[in-house]
Amino acid sequence: MACEIPLRGLKNYQRRPFSVRRFEDDALLEENVVYGLPFADLVNFPVPGGEGRPKVLLAAALSGHYATLLQDTIRGLARDFDPYITDWKDARQVPVEAGDFGLDDYIAYLVEFLEVLGPGTHLVATCQAAPPALVAAAVLAQRNPELVPASLTLMAGPIDTRVNKNILNKITDKLPLDWFAMTTINRLPGGYPGSGRRVYPGFMQLSGFIMMNPLPHFKKYWSFVKDSVSGNEDALERFREFYDEYFSVLDMTETFYVESLQKIFFEHHIPTGQMTFRGEPVDFSLLENMPLLTVEGENDGFCPLGQTEAAHDICPNIPDAKRRHHVQPGVGHYGIFSGSRYQNDIYPVIREFIQAAE
C-alpha cells in the first residue's frame, strides 16, 4: 500500500473498455459499434430478449472523461430499454485529415445519430451534453420534426450557468475567455494521429474537477489506507476500479473547448436567445410536444440546483403535463449518473417518464 499510492500518481491511465453488466444477472452486455464518425462512434448494448424495446440514446459529455464513465448509467437504461451511447474519441487519436471539431459539430453528431436511430428515439443527456442535446432537439423541430426525440431527459447539465453560480461560474465573471485559451491550450507533439492539432488536454480538465471539489477524493484515499490496513480487498478493488476509470481522460479540440466556454459559460447563448446552429438562429419555441425531464442533485457542486431546471423556461410551449423536474436529495454530481442512488431512486424516475412518453 505504501508504494501503490505514489505509483498510481505516475501511472498512464489508458481508455478502459465498456464493461456494462445486466442489472438482473450481472451478465456482460456486448459492445456494438453501429455507426462511426471521425470524432465519435454510436455504440449499442443489445439486451438479450430486448428486441422491440424503445431506443434510448445517451449523450455523453465531452468534458475530459471517456463515455465509459457512464457505464453504470447504461446499466440502468438496459433494464428496460435498448441503450445507445455517444462514444467520443480522444482528439489526439483522430487524424488531422478529419478536420476540426466544434460545438456545432457536436450538435450535428447528435442530429446524425438520431437520424440513424430513426423516429421514436428517446434522448438522455448528462452534464455538459445537456446544452447541445437541447439545441439538437430544437434543430430537428425545425428541419425534421418526425425525428424530434420522443422525450428529452437532461441530467445535471449547465443550461443556464447564471443561476446559483459555483466557483467556475464566478471565475468566468472575473477572467476573460482569452485567458483560458492562452493558459490551457497546447499543440499535440509528434507521434499521434492528431499531431499538430491544438487541444485542451484531458489532464488539465481532470485537475480542475479535483480542485473544484477535493474533499471526496481525500476521503476516498484515506479510506483506501484504512482498508489496506484492515485487509478489505473488496473495498480496495472498488477504489482501484473507480480511479482507473476516473483518471482515464481524453483531449478535446481547442475549437470545441473555447466555443463551449464562450456560448455556455461566458455569454449564455441558450437562455439569452443568442444560440445559433451553423449560423442560423435556434428557436426553442418549436419544441411543443416533446416531453422534458430535468434531473438535479441536491449536493451537486459542478452543476448547482436550478441550472438544469432552467430548460423548462427556455421551452415555453411544452405543455405542463409533459414536464417534470426531479431533485435527488443527498447526491453530488456523479451520484446522479451512477451508484445506488442512481439505480434505486433516479433511474426509476427516468424509466417512468420515458414509459409515459411511450
C-alpha positions as CSV (number, residue, x, y, z in Angstrom):
1,M,0.0,0.0,0.0
2,A,2.8,2.4,0.8
3,C,4.1,2.0,-2.7
4,E,0.8,1.8,-4.5
5,I,-0.4,5.3,-3.8
6,P,2.6,7.2,-5.2
7,L,2.8,4.7,-8.1
8,R,-0.8,5.4,-9.0
9,G,0.2,9.1,-9.4
10,L,2.8,8.0,-12.1
11,K,0.5,5.5,-13.9
12,N,-0.5,6.1,-17.5
13,Y,-4.3,5.6,-17.4
14,Q,-5.5,4.3,-20.8
15,R,-9.1,4.3,-22.1
16,R,-10.9,1.3,-20.5
17,P,-13.3,-0.8,-22.4
18,F,-17.0,-0.6,-21.6
19,S,-17.9,-3.3,-19.1
20,V,-21.7,-3.0,-18.8
21,R,-23.3,-5.8,-16.8
22,R,-27.0,-6.5,-16.7
23,F,-28.7,-5.4,-13.5
24,E,-30.7,-8.6,-13.2
25,D,-28.0,-11.3,-13.5
26,D,-24.6,-9.4,-13.9
27,A,-24.1,-10.8,-17.4
28,L,-21.8,-8.7,-19.5
29,L,-23.5,-6.9,-22.4
30,E,-21.9,-6.9,-25.8
31,E,-20.5,-3.5,-27.0
32,N,-21.5,-3.0,-30.7
33,V,-20.4,0.0,-32.8
34,V,-23.4,0.6,-35.2
35,Y,-22.2,3.8,-36.8
36,G,-18.9,5.6,-36.9
37,L,-17.9,9.2,-37.4
38,P,-14.3,10.7,-37.1
39,F,-14.8,12.1,-33.6
40,A,-17.3,9.6,-32.2
41,D,-18.9,6.2,-32.6
42,L,-22.5,5.3,-31.9
43,V,-22.4,2.3,-29.6
44,N,-25.2,-0.1,-28.8
45,F,-25.5,-2.6,-26.0
46,P,-28.0,-5.2,-27.2
47,V,-30.0,-6.7,-24.4
48,P,-30.9,-10.4,-24.9
49,G,-34.6,-10.7,-25.3
50,G,-35.0,-6.9,-25.5
51,E,-36.0,-6.7,-29.2
52,G,-38.6,-4.1,-29.8
53,R,-37.8,-2.1,-26.7
54,P,-37.8,1.7,-27.0
55,K,-34.4,3.1,-28.2
56,V,-32.6,5.5,-25.8
57,L,-29.6,7.5,-27.0
58,L,-27.4,8.5,-24.1
59,A,-25.4,11.7,-25.0
60,A,-22.2,11.6,-23.0
61,A,-20.4,14.8,-22.0
62,L,-17.3,15.7,-23.9
63,S,-15.5,17.2,-21.0
64,G,-12.4,15.2,-20.4
65,H,-13.7,11.8,-19.5
66,Y,-14.5,9.0,-21.8
67,A,-18.1,7.8,-22.2
68,T,-17.1,4.7,-20.4
69,L,-17.5,6.7,-17.2
70,L,-21.3,6.3,-17.8
71,Q,-21.4,2.5,-17.9
72,D,-23.5,2.4,-14.7
73,T,-25.9,4.8,-16.4
74,I,-26.2,2.4,-19.4
75,R,-26.6,-0.5,-16.9
76,G,-29.7,1.3,-15.6
77,L,-31.2,2.0,-19.0
78,A,-30.5,-1.6,-20.2
79,R,-33.0,-2.8,-17.5
80,D,-36.0,-1.6,-19.7
81,F,-34.7,-0.1,-23.0
82,D,-32.4,-0.6,-26.0
83,P,-29.5,1.7,-25.0
84,Y,-27.1,3.5,-27.2
85,I,-24.3,6.0,-26.3
86,T,-22.1,8.6,-28.0
87,D,-18.6,7.3,-27.6
88,W,-16.3,10.4,-28.1
89,K,-12.8,9.9,-29.2
90,D,-9.6,11.4,-27.9
91,A,-8.6,14.3,-30.2
92,R,-5.0,13.2,-30.2
93,Q,-6.1,9.9,-31.8
94,V,-8.2,11.5,-34.6
95,P,-6.2,12.1,-37.7
96,V,-5.6,15.7,-38.6
97,E,-7.1,15.0,-42.0
98,A,-10.5,14.6,-40.3
99,G,-10.6,18.4,-39.8
100,D,-11.7,20.4,-36.8
101,F,-14.5,19.8,-34.3
102,G,-16.5,22.5,-32.6
103,L,-19.8,22.8,-30.6
104,D,-21.8,22.9,-33.8
105,D,-20.2,19.6,-34.8
106,Y,-21.2,18.0,-31.5
107,I,-24.8,19.1,-32.2
108,A,-24.6,17.8,-35.7
109,Y,-23.3,14.4,-34.5
110,L,-26.3,14.1,-32.2
111,V,-28.6,15.0,-35.1
112,E,-27.0,12.5,-37.3
113,F,-27.1,9.7,-34.7
114,L,-30.8,10.4,-34.1
115,E,-31.3,10.2,-37.9
116,V,-29.6,6.8,-37.9
117,L,-31.7,5.5,-35.0
118,G,-34.9,6.8,-36.5
119,P,-38.2,8.2,-35.2
120,G,-39.3,7.4,-31.6
121,T,-35.8,7.5,-30.1
122,H,-35.5,9.0,-26.6
123,L,-32.6,11.2,-25.8
124,V,-30.9,11.3,-22.4
125,A,-28.0,13.8,-21.9
126,T,-25.6,14.0,-19.0
127,C,-23.7,17.0,-17.7
128,Q,-22.2,19.2,-20.4
129,A,-24.0,17.2,-23.1
130,A,-27.3,18.8,-21.9
131,P,-27.0,22.1,-23.8
132,P,-26.1,20.6,-27.2
133,A,-28.8,17.9,-26.7
134,L,-31.4,20.6,-26.1
135,V,-30.2,22.5,-29.2
136,A,-30.2,19.3,-31.3
137,A,-33.9,18.7,-30.4
138,A,-34.8,22.3,-31.4
139,V,-32.8,22.0,-34.7
140,L,-34.8,18.8,-35.5
141,A,-38.1,20.5,-34.7
142,Q,-37.3,23.0,-37.4
143,R,-35.7,20.7,-40.0
144,N,-37.2,17.2,-39.5
145,P,-40.0,17.2,-36.9
146,E,-40.5,13.4,-37.1
147,L,-37.0,12.9,-35.6
148,V,-37.5,15.2,-32.6
149,P,-36.7,12.9,-29.6
150,A,-39.7,11.0,-28.2
151,S,-38.6,12.5,-24.9
152,L,-35.6,14.5,-23.6
153,T,-34.0,14.0,-20.2
154,L,-31.4,16.4,-19.1
155,M,-29.3,15.3,-16.1
156,A,-27.2,17.8,-14.2
157,G,-26.4,20.0,-17.3
158,P,-25.4,23.6,-17.4
159,I,-28.3,25.1,-19.3
160,D,-28.2,28.5,-17.6
161,T,-25.0,29.0,-15.5
162,R,-26.2,32.4,-14.3
163,V,-28.3,30.5,-11.8
164,N,-26.9,29.6,-8.4
165,K,-23.3,30.2,-9.5
166,N,-20.5,27.8,-8.5
167,I,-16.7,28.5,-8.4
168,L,-16.3,28.1,-12.2
169,N,-19.2,30.3,-13.0
170,K,-17.8,33.0,-10.7
171,I,-14.4,32.7,-12.3
172,T,-15.8,33.3,-15.7
173,D,-17.2,36.6,-14.4
174,K,-13.7,37.7,-13.4
175,L,-11.4,36.3,-16.1
176,P,-11.6,36.9,-19.9
177,L,-12.2,34.0,-22.3
178,D,-8.8,34.6,-23.9
179,W,-7.1,33.9,-20.5
180,F,-8.5,30.3,-20.6
181,A,-7.3,29.8,-24.1
182,M,-3.8,31.2,-23.5
183,T,-3.2,29.2,-20.4
184,T,-4.7,25.8,-21.2
185,I,-4.3,25.1,-25.0
186,N,-1.4,23.0,-26.2
187,R,-0.3,21.7,-29.6
188,L,-0.1,17.9,-29.8
189,P,3.5,16.7,-30.3
190,G,4.6,14.2,-32.9
191,G,3.8,10.5,-32.7
192,Y,0.0,10.8,-32.6
193,P,-2.6,10.6,-35.5
194,G,-3.7,14.1,-34.4
195,S,-0.1,15.6,-34.1
196,G,-0.2,19.3,-34.7
197,R,-3.8,19.8,-33.6
198,R,-4.4,22.3,-30.9
199,V,-6.2,20.7,-27.9
200,Y,-7.3,21.3,-24.3
201,P,-5.6,18.4,-22.5
202,G,-7.7,16.0,-20.6
203,F,-5.3,16.0,-17.6
204,M,-6.0,19.7,-17.1
205,Q,-9.7,19.2,-17.1
206,L,-9.2,16.4,-14.5
207,S,-7.1,18.6,-12.3
208,G,-9.9,21.3,-12.5
209,F,-12.5,18.7,-11.5
210,I,-10.5,17.7,-8.4
211,M,-9.6,21.2,-7.4
212,M,-13.3,22.3,-7.5
213,N,-14.3,19.5,-5.1
214,P,-11.2,17.9,-3.5
215,L,-12.7,16.7,-0.2
216,P,-14.4,13.5,-1.5
217,H,-11.1,12.4,-3.1
218,F,-9.2,13.0,0.1
219,K,-11.8,10.9,1.9
220,K,-11.5,8.1,-0.7
221,Y,-7.8,8.0,-0.4
222,W,-7.9,7.9,3.4
223,S,-10.4,5.1,3.2
224,F,-8.0,3.3,0.9
225,V,-5.3,3.5,3.5
226,K,-7.6,2.2,6.3
227,D,-9.0,-0.6,4.0
228,S,-5.4,-1.6,3.2
229,V,-4.6,-2.0,6.9
230,S,-7.8,-3.9,7.6
231,G,-7.4,-6.1,4.5
232,N,-10.7,-5.1,3.0
233,E,-10.0,-6.4,-0.5
234,D,-13.4,-5.7,-1.9
235,A,-13.2,-2.0,-1.0
236,L,-9.7,-1.8,-2.3
237,E,-10.7,-3.2,-5.7
238,R,-13.7,-0.8,-5.9
239,F,-11.3,2.1,-5.3
240,R,-8.9,0.9,-8.0
241,E,-11.7,0.4,-10.5
242,F,-13.1,3.8,-9.8
243,Y,-9.8,5.7,-10.1
244,D,-8.6,3.7,-13.1
245,E,-11.7,5.0,-14.9
246,Y,-11.8,8.5,-13.4
247,F,-8.1,9.2,-14.2
248,S,-8.6,8.0,-17.8
249,V,-9.1,11.2,-19.8
250,L,-9.1,12.4,-23.4
251,D,-8.1,15.6,-25.1
252,M,-10.6,18.0,-26.6
253,T,-10.1,20.2,-29.7
254,E,-9.4,23.8,-29.0
255,T,-12.4,24.9,-31.0
256,F,-14.9,22.7,-29.0
257,Y,-13.4,23.8,-25.7
258,V,-13.4,27.5,-26.4
259,E,-16.8,27.6,-28.1
260,S,-18.3,25.7,-25.2
261,L,-16.9,28.1,-22.7
262,Q,-17.9,31.1,-24.8
263,K,-21.5,30.1,-25.6
264,I,-22.4,28.2,-22.4
265,F,-20.4,29.7,-19.6
266,F,-19.5,33.2,-20.7
267,E,-22.2,34.5,-22.9
268,H,-25.1,32.2,-22.0
269,H,-26.4,31.9,-25.6
270,I,-29.2,29.4,-24.8
271,P,-31.1,31.3,-22.1
272,T,-30.5,34.7,-23.7
273,G,-31.8,33.8,-27.1
274,Q,-28.4,34.1,-28.9
275,M,-28.0,30.4,-29.7
276,T,-27.3,29.5,-33.4
277,F,-26.5,26.4,-35.3
278,R,-24.5,26.6,-38.5
279,G,-25.1,30.3,-38.4
280,E,-28.9,30.1,-38.1
281,P,-30.9,31.1,-35.0
282,V,-32.2,28.2,-32.9
283,D,-35.9,28.5,-32.0
284,F,-36.7,26.6,-28.8
285,S,-40.4,27.6,-29.0
286,L,-40.8,25.0,-31.8
287,L,-40.5,22.2,-29.2
288,E,-44.2,21.9,-28.5
289,N,-44.9,18.2,-27.9
290,M,-41.6,16.8,-26.7
291,P,-41.7,15.6,-23.0
292,L,-39.0,17.2,-21.0
293,L,-37.5,15.8,-17.8
294,T,-34.7,17.6,-15.8
295,V,-32.8,15.9,-13.0
296,E,-30.6,17.6,-10.4
297,G,-28.7,16.6,-7.3
298,E,-29.1,18.4,-4.0
299,N,-25.3,18.5,-3.4
300,D,-24.1,18.9,-6.9
301,G,-21.1,21.3,-6.8
302,F,-20.4,21.1,-10.6
303,C,-23.9,21.9,-11.8
304,P,-25.8,23.6,-8.9
305,L,-29.5,23.5,-8.4
306,G,-31.5,25.4,-10.9
307,Q,-29.0,25.4,-13.8
308,T,-30.7,22.4,-15.5
309,E,-34.2,23.2,-14.4
310,A,-33.8,26.4,-16.4
311,A,-34.5,24.3,-19.6
312,H,-38.2,24.5,-18.8
313,D,-38.3,28.3,-19.1
314,I,-36.4,28.0,-22.4
315,C,-39.0,25.7,-23.9
316,P,-42.2,27.7,-23.2
317,N,-44.6,25.7,-25.5
318,I,-44.2,22.3,-23.9
319,P,-47.4,21.5,-22.1
320,D,-47.2,21.3,-18.3
321,A,-48.4,17.7,-18.4
322,K,-45.3,16.7,-20.4
323,R,-42.8,18.4,-18.0
324,R,-41.2,17.0,-14.9
325,H,-38.3,18.2,-12.6
326,H,-36.6,15.9,-10.1
327,V,-34.2,16.9,-7.4
328,Q,-32.4,13.9,-5.7
329,P,-31.7,14.5,-2.1
330,G,-28.2,13.8,-0.8
331,V,-26.3,13.2,-4.0
332,G,-23.4,15.1,-5.7
333,H,-22.7,15.3,-9.4
334,Y,-21.5,11.8,-10.1
335,G,-24.1,10.2,-7.9
336,I,-26.7,11.5,-10.4
337,F,-25.4,9.1,-13.1
338,S,-24.0,6.1,-11.1
339,G,-24.2,4.2,-7.9
340,S,-27.0,3.0,-5.7
341,R,-28.9,6.3,-5.6
342,Y,-29.0,6.4,-9.3
343,Q,-30.1,2.8,-9.7
344,N,-32.7,2.8,-6.9
345,D,-34.0,6.4,-6.9
346,I,-33.1,8.3,-10.1
347,Y,-33.3,5.7,-12.8
348,P,-36.9,4.7,-11.8
349,V,-37.9,8.4,-12.4
350,I,-36.4,8.3,-15.8
351,R,-37.9,5.0,-16.6
352,E,-41.4,6.1,-15.7
353,F,-41.0,9.3,-17.6
354,I,-39.9,7.6,-20.8
355,Q,-42.6,4.9,-20.5
356,A,-45.2,7.6,-20.0
357,A,-44.0,9.3,-23.2
358,E,-44.3,6.0,-25.0
